[in-house]
Amino acid sequence: MLIKYKKSFEKIAMGLLSFMPDEKEVKKLQTTIKEYESNDDWQLFLWKEEDILGALGVRFEDETLVIQHISVTPSHRNQGIGKQMIQALEEQYGEKYTICGNEQTKEFYEQCHA
């Protein structure tokens, strides 16, 4: 299930975001989390089953929803969780927004629709 990020999930979210290639450094991660917390156009979601297994970060741009971050815990990869996160996002926002990926997430997003 896709849930909205809350401050109490900060460490888990930072851990998940750290798997993104551009989010390796702690200072960069802290800046990214602060942006999700303070910018109304940025929204971070977490994928929760029994535990939190993934993160999905988006940026709202007019009528477009850009997927900026998508990450799944290494022990749960290749089980379709990333695709489930994309599908849940599309169910929630697909009628109001055109959804696309950025440079880092575009390829994965397109694979979910192949």
Secondary structure, 3 states (H helix, E strand, C coil): CEEECCHHHHHHHHHHHCCCHHHCCHHHHHHHHHHHHHCCCEEEEEEECCCEEEEEEEEEECCEEEEEEEEECHHHCCCCHHHHHHHHHHHHHCCCCEEEECCCCHHHHHHCCC
